[in-house]
């Protein structure tokens, strides 16, 4: 992809113990209700403000196209009381040709996961703790050798370790 990514991959790394209500509300608006959940949000000032507010509980950065495709493959479909994986026939029902087509639209910022929530897609992905553990402490910022905060392109490495790809 030659164009610039117009979204952030956001991963919640801390739980809700000792968290303030306003921070939990912000995380709920970001669809990150539990630790080790990930979502994709657009690069907009309103979302960037929300990310800064709960920066001490999350980590985020710009995903590459391959990471977005992996993310989409892990999205679950809610239907008839059961949860199933996202398939090609469901994508066609939503109006997308393939996973690649949906990934391009999310990457360019044309489609938001929140808008797909009404059509039966979960706007988040559940992940495992990272293989090999976090490299630093989750109590410090990335720039100070920790794990929380903005990490740019390195979010892809963390997502791969958490997704088990």
Secondary structure, DSSP 8 states (H G I E B T S, - for coil): --S---EEEEEE-S-STT--HHHHHHHHHTT--STTEEEEEE--HHHHHHHHHTGGGEEEE---HHHHHHHHHH-EEEETTEEEE--HHHHHHHT-S-HHHHHHHHHTTSS-HHHHHTTTB-SSEE----TT--SS-TTSBGGGTSSBEE-GGGHHHHHHHHHT-
